[in-house]
Amino acid sequence: MPVDFFENPEKLLANATNFLIQGQEFDEASILLLCEINVSLWNDVVNGPTELAITLTGDRAIYDIIQDRQNKSTILIHDAFDAVLP
């Protein structure tokens, strides 16, 4: 993953939001606009990066949506991050 996502995680959030807007998934893009993002990477010294964690924080309504892994919006948001990550 490009280093700039770690130096500026808001860029990753903006890319995922833009991806959703391009797909006319406006409700999900609005959810991301109301979130703050943190990106963490755990490295394995021998094998390289092993785990990427994207943490979104927001108010209670946002929390209720993104914690429900079966929610259509949660799935679309997850897919948007998958699409914009290398």
Secondary structure, 3 states (H helix, E strand, C coil): CCCHHHHCHHHHHHHHHHHHHHCCCHHHHHHHHCCEEEEEEEEECCCEEEEEEEEEECCHHHHHHHHCCCCHHHHHHHHHHHHHCC
